[in-house]
Amino acid sequence: MKRSKIWDFTKKHAFVILTMIGVGIGLGLGFVLRHLNMSPREIQYLTFPGELLLRILQMLVLPLIISSLISGMANTDPRAYGKIGFRAFAYYMVTTVVAVFTGIVVAVLIQPGKSSKHTLETSSGEAEPLKSLDAFLDLIRNMLPLNLVEACFRKVRSYITVYSSNDSSGIKLNASADIPMPGTADGINVLGLLVYSIAFGLILSSMGPQGEPLKDFFDCLNKAVMRLVSIVIWYSPVGIIFLLAGQVVKMANTLDIGREIAMYVLCVITGMAVHSFLTLPLIYFIVTRKNPIRFFRGILQALVTAFGTSSSSATLPVTVYCMEKNHNMDRRVTRLMLPIGATVNMDGSALYEAIAAFFIAQRHNIDLSAGQIIVLSCVATAASIGAAGIPSAGLVTVVIVLSAVGLPTEDISLVLIFDWFLDRLRTVANVLGDCIGVGVVQHLSRHELETSSPAEKDLVVEMAHPF
């Protein structure tokens, strides 16, 4: 019996166990190889298996964005929504945006990437920085790409041109034009693809039976991509070994890596605590005028399950049970909001992605401009909406956010060291946000729920994918 229980536990938590083993082997290998004084070429060979992991993740960015967002937006049937659906959508957007800005504020205050004396140099590639207004205009240009095919591998970026001239004495002078010249830069135009996918999905949702073939296509594509993500994630422990080993070998002071990781974990935990124990309870109290502590007691089982499974989707049956049995929530609200919230409402993931982006930017001594922060906020919000409710799916969305802001992705190995633990915390924050949302929306919609007819009740529950 004991062997059977141990085997069942090992199978259930195999990915976490393999990730922890990979982290241990990577750190140990890095410390051993530090004494060999490896050349930059040898370090590049060492990190090649980790480079393959990054390439695979970046390969999945494009199909994941398009399939998940179009599928998610296309399945939001307006007939099932009405005022209740509008309030649910507004709640999801507000809490996700607040979570992103909470992560940004915490990262700016704590500055986990600048906790050590050693920072990496990264060139910006621009002759002269753009003004905030010019960067904001580039943001709008990227939202409306001229060519969708080009948006898959290039994005808009304006430049200040620098030209040389000679004065009367023959001395060479450098001058710059004050007018930014439109240009392009390598990288996926994530923002443009997000805007198009959301608009396309909403159009499909309003077409009724005519749009069903395309809905089925994107639903099938989304499921196939998610299955591919689930398979690829199992390679990440191998990639982590060599990425971490390379990071340790390159570090001038090995204490820096431990200090940076500790500060990063502290930053994420602080952000999660602020959002989960301050922001969400405050929203619940302001709207309902009820005690949030009593509400927490009723969903404790769901939160524990979320921490144990690290999956919003796997926790969904327990979440529904807690909301309907412990808090007597209306079945029409729970069956409409909770299945959608398990896919769309990812507050913890959005907060985590924002902190990870700032952490990597600070390590490379990159000061994000106002335009980049806006892009980071938009992409982190949209990427969290498209994230799968499965363990470690946030790994791919972090790559999406880093690519959108133009940050290097090789430092993702540092982010992944304690991802097995932080993934569980952000899942708890996601499930908590779903539960608070049900309580808020039901309170705001109490008059509509009292006056709705039995036929309307059956329609809403049926279209919310009942269990």
N, C-alpha and C positions, 0 to 999 in steps of 0.2 A: 504493500500500500504506500509506504514512504517513497519507494522508487517511482511508483506511478505518479505520485503527487509532484515529485521533483521533476520528472519528465514533462508533465503537463505544464508546470510553471516555466520550465526552460523553453518549451515550444511557444507558450503564450508571450513570453518576454524575450524571444530570441534576438530580435533586432536591437533592443536596448543592451542586451548582454554583449552582442557582437560589437556594437558601437563602443562600449566601455573598454572591451578588449583591444579594439583598434586604437583608441586613444592611448591606452597604456603602452602598447607596442610602439606606436609612433613616437611618443615622448622618450621611451627607453632607447629606441634606435637613434633618435636625434642626438641624445646625450653621448652615446657611444661613438657616433661618427664625428662629433665635434673635435675629438682629439686627432683626427686624421688630416686636419687642415685642407679640406676639400676645395677644389677650384670652383669658380662659378659654373663652368661647363659640367663638372661632375655633380654639382647640386641640381642643375637642370635635369640631368639624367635621373637623379634620385626622385625628383618630384614628378616625373613623367606619368606614372599611374594616377596620381592625383590630378594632373592636368586633364587626363581623359575623363575623370569624373566631372570636372568643370565644363568640359566641352559637351558632354552628354546633357548636363542640366541646361546649358544655354541652348542646345538643340531643341529642348522641349518647351522653351519659353513661348515661341510663336504659336504652335498648335494649342497649347494650354490656354493662352489668352483668348484666342478666337473661339475655340469650342466651348469653354466653360462660360464665358460671358454671354455669347449668343444663346446657348442652351438655357442658361439661367433666366435671362430676360424674356425669352420666347415662351417660357412656361409660367409666367406671371399673368394668368388670365384675368382681365379686368372684371369679368362677371363675379369672380370669387372675392374680389377685393372691396370695391366701394369705399366708403369712409373708413372701415376697419383696416382694409389693406393700405390705404393712403397713410393712415397713422402708423401702421407697422413699418412701412417703407421709410417714413420720416424719422421714426425712432432709430432704425438701423443706420441711416445715414448720419444722423446727429451723433450717436454714440461712437460710431467708427471714426468720424472726423475728430471728435474729442479725444479718443484713444491715441490717434496719430499725433496730435499736438501735445498730449501728455508725454508721449515718448520723446518728442523733440525737445520739450522743455527740460525733462529729466536728463537727457543726454547732454544738453548744453550746460546745465548746472554742474553735473558730476564730471563730465568730460572723461569718460573711461579710456578713450584712445590716447589721451595725453597724460595718463597717470605715470608714465615712465619718462626718463630723460631722453630716451632714444626714439626718434620719430623718423619715418621714412620720407624720402624726397620723391615727389611726384610732380612732373612738369605739367603745366596746364595746357600747353600747346597753342596758346593764343599770344599774339604779340602784345596785346594790351587788353585789360579786362573791359567787359561791356558794362554800361550803366544798368541800373536795376530796371528801368523802363524798357530798354532794348531787350534785356533778358525776358521780361514779361511778354513782349511782343513775339519773341521767338517761341514762347510757350503757347501762345494762341496759334501761331503758324503751324506748330507741330500737331495741335489738336485737329487741324483741317489740312491733311496732307494732299498735295497735288496728285500723287500717284500712290495707290495702295500697294502696288508691287514694290515700288521704291521704298515705301515706309517699312517694309520688312527687313531692310538692311541699311537704310540711311535716314538721318534725321536733320532737321533744319538747325543751323547754327550760324549766326552772324559773326563777322570779324571786323575788327578795326584795322584797316590797311596801314602798313608802315612803308614809307618810301624814302629814298636817299637823295640828297642834293648837295651841291658844292656851293660854298659862298664865294665871295669875290677873291678871297685869299687862297682858294683851292682846298679849304678844309671841308671834309665830308660831314654832312649834317644829316641826322635822322629826324623825320617829322611824321606825324600821323594825321590822316584825314579824320575829321570829327564825325563823319557820317558812317555808320556801320554798314558794311556790304553783306547782303544775304549770301549764304553759302550752305554747304552740307557737311556732315561729319559721319564717320562710320558708326554703326550701331543701330539697333532696332528702334524705330519710332514707336515706343510702347504707348505713349499718350494718344497718338493718332489712331492706332489700332484699337485702343480701349474705347474711344469715342465712337468709332465706326461700329464696333461690335455691339455696344450697348444700343445704339440707334437701330441697327439692323435687327437685333433681337426684339426690341419693343415693337417694331413694325410687324415682325412675324407674329407676335402675340395678338395683334389687332386684326389679323387676316382671317382668323377662324379656320374652317376646314381647308381653305385654299393653301394655307401655310403649313399644314400637317406634314407633307413630304419633307420639306426643309427642316422642320422641327425634329422629325425622326432622324434625319441625317446628322444634324448637329448633336442630338442626344447620343446617338451611337458613336460619333466621333469623340465626344467628351468622355464617354465610358471607356473607349479604347485608349485614349490618352491617359486617363487616370490609372488604368491597369498597367500601362507602360511605366508610369511614374512609380507605381508600387513595386514593379520589378527592378527598376533602375536604383531605387533607394537601397536595395540590398547590396549594391556594389559600393555604397558610400563608406562602410567601415574599411574597405581595402584602400579607397582613395584617401581617407583620413589618415591612415598610417603614414603614407609617403608625403602628403601635404604637411602634416605636423612635423615629421622628421626634417623636412626641408626648412620649415620655419625655425626650428630649434637650432639647426646648424648655422643659419644666417644670423641669428640673434647675437649681438655683441655682448649682451649681459643676459644670462638665462633667467635671472630674477625678474627681468622686465616682462617676460611673457606671462609668468605667474601673476604678477601685479596687474597687468592689463586684463587678463581673463577674469581675475577676481573682481575688478572694478566693473567690468562689463556685466558679469552675473549680478552684482549688487545693483547696477543701474536697471537691469530688466526687472528684477524682483521689486525694486522701489516703484517703478512705473506700474507694474501689475497691481501692487498693493494700493497705490493711489487710485487707480481706476476702479478696482474691485471693491474697496472698502470706503471710498470717499465719493467718487463721481457717481457710480451707479446707485448706491443707496440714497444719495442726495436727490437724484432724479426721481427715484421711487417715492421718497418722502414728500417732495414738493408737489408731485402730481396727485398722489393718493392720500396724503396726510395720514399714512399708516406707519407702524413701527417696522423698519427694515430688518431689525434683528429677529423678530418673530417670523418674517418672511424667509430669512436665511435658514432657520431651523427646519422649515418644511421642505427645503430643497437640499438639505445636507447630504442625503443619500445620492442624489444626482451629481453633486460636486465631488464626492468621494469616488464615484464610478468614473467621472471624467478624469480625475487624477490617475486612477488605476489603469484605464484603457487608453488614455491619450488620444481619444477619438470622439468628436462630437456626434458623429453618426451612430457609433456603437452605444453611446450614452442615451440616445434619443428615446428608446422605450422607457427607461427609468425616469427621464425628465418628464415625459408625458404623465407617467404614473404619479410622480410627486406633485405636479401642478394640479392634476384633476382630483386626486384623492386627498392630499394633504391640505391644499389651498382651495379646493372646490371651484377651480377655474372653469369657465364655460368651455364646453367641448368644441364649439365652433371656433373659438379663438386659439385654443391650444393646437387643434389639428390643422389650423391654417398657418399659424406662425412658427411653431416649433420645427416642423420638417424643413420649412424654408430657411429659418434662422440657423439650423445646423449646417447649411451650405453658404448662406449669404452673410450672416451676422458674425463676423470674426474680429471682435474688438481686440482680444489678446494677440492675435496674429498681426494685426495692423500696427499695434504698439511695438511689438517685437521687431518688426521689419524696419520701422523708423529708427529705433535705437541701434540696430545692427548697421544700418547705413551710416549714421553719424559716427559710430565707433570706428568703422573702417576709414571714413573720411578723416577723422582726427588722427588716426595712426599714420596716415600719409600726409598730414599737415595741409589738408585741403579745406579751405574755408568755403562752405556752400553759400552761393549767392541767394538772394531773395527768390529769383526765378527757379533755381534748383530746389529750394525748400518747398515751393509751391508744387513743382513737379513731383517731388518726393511724397508730399501729402496726398496728391491726387492718385498717384500710382499705387502707393501703399494701401489706400482705401479701396481702389478698384481691384488690386491684386488679392487683397484679403477676401473680397466678395467672391472671386473666382477660385479661391483655395479649396482643395478637397478636404472633407471632414475625416481624414485618415491620418495615422501617426506619421510625423515628419514630412508631411506634404508642404509645410512652410519652407522647406529647403529650396524648393523650386521658386517659390514666390520671392524669397530673398534675392535670388539671382535676377529675377525680373526687376526688382526695385533698384538694385545696384546697376544694372545695365541701363535703366532709364535715366539715372542721374549721372552716368558716366564714371562710376567708381570702379576700381580694380576688384576683380572677383577672386584673386588667389588667396586673400586673407579669410575666405569663408571657412577655412579649416579651423581657425581660432574660434569662430562663432559656433562651430559644430561640436566643440569639446564637451560642453555641458548642454547641448541641445536636447538630449534625451530627458533631462530634468526640466529645462525651461519649456519644452514642448508640453509637458503635463500641466505646468502652471498656466500657460496661455490657453490650453483647452478648458481648464477650470474657469478662466475669465470669459471664454466664449460661451460656455453653458450658462454661467451666471447672467451674462448679458441677455441671452435668450429668455431666461426665466423672468428677469426684471421687465423685459419688453412685454411679455404676456400680461403681467400685472398692471403695467402702465396702460397698455392699449385696451384691456378689458375695462379699466376704470373710465377711460375717456369715451368708450363705446357702449357704456351701460344702457343708455337710452335706446340706441339702435338695437341692441340685443333683446331688450324687453319688448319692443314693438315689432320685431321681425316675425314673419309668418313661418309655419312649419316647413313649407316648401323651400323657402329661402335657407332655413337651417340645414336641410338635407343637401342642398346644392353646395353650400360652402364647405360642409364636412366632406362631401364626396370629392370635391375638386382639390382638397388639401391632402389627398393620398392617405386615407385612414388606415389604421393598423388592423 
